[in-house]
Amino acid sequence: MNTIGLDIGTSSVKALLVSPTGEVLKVSSPEYPFQNPQPLWAETNPEVWWEATQQAIHSLLENKDPHSIGGIGLTGQMHGLVALDGKGDVLRPCIMWNDQRSFAECKEMTSVIGKEDVLRITGNPVLAGFTAPKILWIQKNEPEVFAKIDKIVLPKDYIRYKLTGEFFTDVSDASGMSLLNVGSRSWSEEIMDALGWPKEWLAEVTESTEVSSKISKTASVLTGLPAGTPVVAGGGDCAAQAVGSSIVEEGKVSVTLGTSGVVFAQSDEYRVEPKGKLHSFCHAVPGKWHMMGVMLSAAGSFQWFKNELAKDHSRIEEEGGANAYDSLTNQASDIKPGSEGCIFLPYLSGERTPHPDPHARGAFIGLSLRHGIGHMARSVLEGVSFGLNDSLTLMRGLGINPSNIILSGGGTSSSLWKQMLSDIFQSECTLVNAKEGAAYGAALLASVGIGVQKTVEQASKNWIRETENISPGKNVNTYNEFYSHYRNLYPSLKDHFHLISQITEKGEGE
C-alpha cells in the first residue's frame, strides 16, 4: 500500500505520495502566508493549513485510486500553540515556533519550576520558541482567551483533528512544548501542577509509529480519502527529517545546511547536556531519543555574504554569467585552509547552539591587506563549519561518537564545502538519495505504522541508500588548529557584543 506524508510547514504544506518501496510518486506543496502583527510576533490562522492540506491531498489523488492509500503520516513545524475551545474551534491565531514574545514568561516559568528541574524533566531550558511559555503569555495578556481553552494542540495535530476528529500527538513533537517528561516519554504532571493547568488540555501522547486515529466521514468528503484510512502519529519536523535521512541508530549524525544549520544525533538513552546547550528530545524512532544543536545562520551566512559583500558576482549571474555561489566557491578553493588567518564568526542572527545569545554578532577576525573576496568567502564557509562542529563536540562529550555524518541541504551542492566539513568534523560524511525531508520521514513512519515495513530501522535500510561518500583529507590538522582559536573568540567578544547591542538599542529609541 502507498502512504502519504504531510508536512505542515511554516509557509506551505508539503505532501508526498510514496510507494511501498520508498519511491516518491507525486509531490504537492500549496503555499500560504504567516503574519508578523507586532515586532517579535509570528502568527498564522490554522484554517489556512487545513485548506492547503485539502488542496494537497486532492492533488495527490488525481488519477489515483484513493483505496491504494494505506495510511497517512503527519509532521510539521514544532512548538506552535493552537488553542481550541470546547467545540474544537480555534480561539486565536497560532503563535508559531519563530515567535519571540514570551521571553519574560520563560524566566517566570523557570523560576516557578526551578532551572535544574526544568532540565531534568524536559531535557531543555525553557525557550521563547517553545509552547508552554506561550500559554503563560496568553494567561497573562489574553485572559478572556485563556478562560475558554479546552485543548492545546501542535500544528500537525490540529490537522490530525481536522482529518479524524481525535486529539493525539507524538513524543517527538511533544518534547518541544516544555510540558513533557522526556525521559519517561509522558506528560509531566509536575510541570502542569506547578503552572496550575489541567492535564485534560493535552492530547494523548503516543510513539510516532502508532496508528492514532482514522479519517472521519466528514474529512473523507473534504479530501477524497476513504473514511477509516489510518492516520499514524508521525513526528516533529526535525525528528521526521532525521528518519527520512536514515538517522535511526546511534552512531549516525545528520548535518543539515539550510538557511539555519541543524546537527542531529540519535541516542539510545536519555542524555541531557548539563548546561542545556543541546536540545534533548524523544526521537520518532520508538523508545529512542535524540540530541540536536541549532545554528541560526549556516548557509544563510554565505547567502548574506553573496548578497551584501559580493554583489558583483550576483550582478554577473543576473546578466547571464556564472552562478554567483559557484563563482565564489571557485575563488575560495584557490585559498589555503585557514584563509590566511581570517576567521569568520557566523552569529549574524544571534546564536542558539552552543551560545544561546540573541546579542551575539557576526565578525571577520584577522583581516589584513592580503585578504580579498576569495579569502573572505572561504572564511565564511570555514566559520559556519566550525560553528556546526561546536554542536558535534558537545555530543561527543556526552558519549555520542558518530561513525558517519549524513549531509543534506542546499550547501551540499558545493564539493569544497563537503570536503571542508569532513575535514573539520574528522569523520566520514555521506549523502543519501532521500531529498524530500520531513514529509518523506512521515511517509516512512506511516509505512511502519500500517505494517508494510516492520520497523523504522528496517524501513530505512529498504528505502534509503548512500549516493556519495567523503573522507577526511590532508587538512585535518590545519583545521584543528584554527578551530581551537575559533572557540576562544566568542568568550572574548561576548561582553563587547552585549555592550554594543545596548548602545544600538538606545540609539534606535532616540
N, C-alpha and C positions, 0 to 999 in steps of 0.2 A: 504493500500500500504506500502511496505517496504521502508526504507530510508537508505542512505549511509552517514556515517560520515567520512570525510577525514581530518586528522591532518598532516599538513606539518611541521614535527619536525626538530630539529637540525641535527639529524643523520639518520632519517628514516621517511617514510610516514606510518602512521597507518590508515588503512581503516577498517571500520566496516560495516557489513550488519545487520540492526536492523529491527525487526518485528514491526507492528503497536502497539503491547503491550509492547514493550521495550526489548524483548528477543534478545540477540546478537546471530545471526545465523552463522556468519563467520567473521574471522579476517585475515587480511593480512598486513604484515609490512616489505616491502623491505627497505634495508638499503643503505646508501650512505655516502661518506666521506665529511668532510669540511677541509679547508686548513688554516694554520697559516703562511702565507708567510713572515711575519715580526713580531717581538715582539709586542704584544698588538693587532695584526690584527686577524680577523676571517672572512673568505670569503667562498662562495660556488657559483658554476656555477648553476644558476636556472634551466638549462636544465636537471640536474640530478633529480630534484624534479619532473619534468614533465615525465621523463622516468619511475621513480619509481611509479608515480601516475597511469600511463597507466598499468604498471605491476600489481599494487594492484587491480585496477578495474577489469581487466581480471580475476584475481584470485577469486574475489568475485562472478563474474558472471558464473563461471564454474558450469555447470549443473543447472543453474537458468534461468528462463525466464526474459530477460532484461526488458520486459514491466511490470514486477512486481515492478520495482523501481519507486516509486512515486516522489522522489526528492533527492537532494544531499545537505548536509550542509558542509561548509568549516570552518576549524580552522587551527591554526598553530603558529609557533614561531612569536613573535611580534617584532616590531621595525626595522626589516631588510629593507635595501634600495635596491630596484631593479629599475634601471634607464633604460628606454626604449627610442629608437629613434622614428621618425615619422612613421616608418614601423612596429613598435612593436617589434623590435629586441633588445636584451639585449646589453647594451653598455659596461658593465664591470661586473665582479663577484659581487654578492650581498654582501654588507657589513652587517654582521649579528649582532644580538642582543648583543652578547658577545664580540664584537669588541670595543676596548677602545682607539682607535687612536685619537678621536675627543675631547679630554679633553680641549684643548685651544679654540676650536670652541664653546664649551659650555659656557665658560666665555665670549667670544665675543658676542654670541647671547644674553646672559643675559644682557650684558652691553647695547646692541643696544635697546632692548625692555624694560628693567627695571625689576629688580628682583620681585617687587611687582606685576607688570602687568603680568609677566610670570605665577606666582602662581594664580592670579585671573583668567586668561584666560584658562590656560591649566590644573590647579589643581596640578601641579608638578613642581619641579625645572627642568632645562634642564640637562639631564644626557647623558654621553657619549654613553650609550646603545641606546638612542632614535634616531629617524630618522633624524630630522631636522639638528642637528649638523654634521651628516654625509654628507648631501647635501652641507653644508657650507665647509666641508673639501674638497669635490670634486671641488667646485668652486675655492678654493684657490690652490689646488695641482694638479688637472687634468682639466685645463681649456678647453682642446680640447674635453673631455668627456662632461663637463658641457654645452658647447655650442650646443651639439647635443640632449640634453634632451627634450623629448616631453611629457613623462609621468613618474610619480613616483608612484610605487605600492609596497605594502607589500607582503611578500612571499606567503600567501594563495591567495592573489588577483592576483598574477601572474598566479597561477594555474587556477583561475577563467577565466582569459583572455584566456588561452590556451584551456579551456573547452568550452568557449562561444564566444570569440572574443569581449567581453564587458569589460569595466572598471568600477568596483564598489568596494566599501569597506563597512565596517560596523562601527558603532560608537565606539564599544569597542576596536577594533584593532586600529582605527584611533586615539584613545585617547593617544596612546603611541608614537605618532610622534612629539609631541611638536608643532603641527600645528592646532589642533582642539580646538575650544571654547567648553570645556567640559560641561559647564553649559547650553549652548544653543544647544548642540549636532549638531554643524555645523562648517564648516571650518572657521578659523579666518582670515578674510581679513586684520585685524590689523597687525597680525604677518607676513603674506605673503607680505604686502605692505612694512613693516619695513625692510624686508630682500631683497626686490626687486625681488621677484619670482612671476611668473604668476600663478594665481589660476587654469588655464587650465591644469597645470601639474597634478592636483589631481583628483583621481577617484570620481565619485558621491558617496556620503555617505548616507547610509540608516540604519534603525533599523535592528537588527540581524535576525528577523523572516521574512523579506520581500523576496519575490522571485525576485532576482535582474536581472536574466538572464536565458537563457536556453541553453542546449547542442547544439552546432553547428553541421552542417553536417560533417565538417572536423573532429571534435573531436569524432563524432559518429563512424566514420570509424576506428579511432585510439584506441578507448576504448571499443567499443561494446555497449555503451549506446545508446538508441534511441534518434535521434535528437528531440529537443523540451522538453526533460526531464528538469523540473525546477531545477535551482541552487539557493539555499537560501543563503542569505548574510553570516550567520554564525557569528563567533566571534573570538577575540584573544584567545590564548590558556588558559590563566588564567580564563577569563570570561566563556569560554566554559566548562572548567573543573568544575567550580563552578556550572554551570547549571546542569552538569552531576552528581553533588553531592547533589542536591536539595537546593542549596543556592539561593533561588528565592524569598525570602521575608525578610523584615527587622526583626531582632531578631535572625537570623541564621548566624553563622560564620563557616567557614571551616579552618582547620589547616592541611596542607599537610607536611608530614615528609619524604621528599625525601633527596637527597644529600644537596640541599638547603631547606629552610622552607618557606612556604607562609601562611600568615594569611589573610583571605579574608572575607569581610563583605559586604552584600548588604546594600545600603542606599536608602531610598525612596526620599531623597532630595540631592542636590549637596552640599557636605560638603568638606571643604579644611582644612587640618591641617595647622595652621598658619605659621609654620616654614618649611613646605614641607617635614616633616618626614615620612608621609604616602603618597602612591600614591592615587590619586583620579581620577577615570576613569568612563566613561559611562559603564553600565553593558550591557550584552547581553539580559537581560530582558527589553523589550521596556519601555522607559520612566523612567528607574531606573538607579542608579549609584552604584559604589562600591568603597570601600577603601581597600587598600592592603598594608601589610607590608612584606618585603622580608628579610630573614635571609640567609646569604651566606653559612654557614656551619652548617646544622642541623644534619640529620643522617650522613652526611659527617664527622662530628666531631667524632662520635662513630666509623665510619669506619677507620678514621685515628688512633684513639686510639687502635683499634684492630690490625691494620697493623704494627704500629710502636712501641707501648709500651706493647702490649700483644701478641708478636709473638709466644710464646709457645702455646697459645690457637689455633692460626691459624695452627701451625705445627701439633698439635694433631688432628685437623679436617682433614688436608690433609692426615694423616695416618689412617683415617677411624674412628676417635673418634667423640666426641660430636661437634655439631655445635658451632663455636667459639663465635658467638653472644649469643647463648643460655647459654653457659658456663659462659660468662662474666655477663650477666644479672642475672643468678642464684647467682653468688657471690655478685653482687650488692644488691640483695634482702635481703641478710643477714646483711646488713649495715643499721644503723638507718638513718632516714631522716636528711638531712643536712650533711651527710658524715663526721660526727665528725669534722665539721669546715673547710672542704676542699671545696672551691668554684672554679668552672671552668668557665673561660671566653671563649666563643666559637668563637672568632674572628680569626680563622685560615686563612681565605681568605680576611681579612679586614671585613668590615660590611657595610650594606646598611640601615637597619632599626633597631633601631632609630638613629644609629650613622653612617651617610654616610661618612665613613672614610676608605680609602684604606690602611692606615697605622696602623689601629687597629690590635692587635695581640692576639693570644690565651695565656692563662696563668692558672696555678693552683695556687691558693692563699690559704695560711693557712696550707701547708703540715707540718707534724711532723713525728717523728719516729713511731707513731702508725699507719700511713696510709700505706695501701697496695693496690694491684691491685683492689680489690673489692671496696674499698673506692673511688679510682680514677674513676673506671667505673661508679659508681653511681653519682659521682660529674659531670661527663660529661653529663649524662642524665639530671641531675638537671639543669646544666648550660644552656643547649640547651632549656629546658623547660622555664627557667627564661627569656631567650632571646626572645622566642616566646611570652611570656607574656608581654614583653615590647610593642609589637605591639598592643596587646589586650588592654593594659592600655591606650594607645593613643586613640584607638577607643572609649573606654568607656568615655574618657574625652570629646569626641565630641558628646556624647549622644547616642551611639550605645551600647545597653545593651543586649547581647546575652542570649536567653533563652535556647540555645542548641548549642554545638560546634561539627561539623562533623569532625571526624578524618579520614585521609587517608594517603597512602604512606607506604613504607616498614617498618617504625618504629612502625606501629600499630600491628605488629606481637608479640610485647612484652607486656604481661599483666602488668608488673611492670611499663613500661613507660606510658601506657594508664592511669593507676590509678594515677601516678605522675602528668600527665597533668591535669586531672580532679581536683586534689587537689590544684595545683598551679593556675589554671585558676579560681578555685572556681565556677565551672559550671558543669552541666550535659554534658557528652560527648557521642557521638554516632558514630557507624559505619553503613554504608549502603551497600546495595547489589551491587550497581554500582561500578565496579572496572576498567573500561576501559578509564577513564579520559576524556580528551578534545574531542576525537573523538566521544564518546558517547553523550556528550553535543551537538556536531554539528549535530548528527543524530536526537536528540530530537528537536533542533531548526528547522531542516528541516521538521519534522513531523508536527510542528505547522505551518510552512510556507505554506505547501500544504493543510492544513485544516484537517488533520487526528486528530490532537489534537487542542482544541480551543485556549488555552493559554499556555505559558511556565509554569505557576503555576499549571495548571490542568494536564499538561503532567508529571510534576514532581511527583505529587500525584499518577498518574496512573502507572508510570514506576519505581519509586524508593521507597524502603521500608527500615526501620531500621532493622539491624541484631544483634546489641549489644548495650547495654546502660551501662555507667559507671557513678556513682555518687561520689561527693566529700566525702572523708573519714576522718579519725581521724587525718590526718597530715596537715590539712589546716593551723592551727595557726603556727605550726613549720615552714612550708614553707613560710608563710607570713613574718616571722621574717628574715629568710635568704634572701628572695627576696629584702628586704629593704637594706641589706648590698651589695647584688649583684649590685643593681642600682647605688651605690656610687663608685664602683670600676673603671669603665671606666673613669668618670671625673677625678678621682685621678691619673690615669695612662696615660691619653691621651698625655700629653706633653712628657712623657718618651717614649711612642711608636713612636712619631714623631722624637725625637732626635736619638733614636736607629736606625730608618729607614735611617736617614741621614748618620749616621756612616757606616751602612751596605752598602748603595748605593755608598758611597765614596770608601769603601774598594773594592767593585766589579769593580769600574772604574780604579783602580790602576793596 
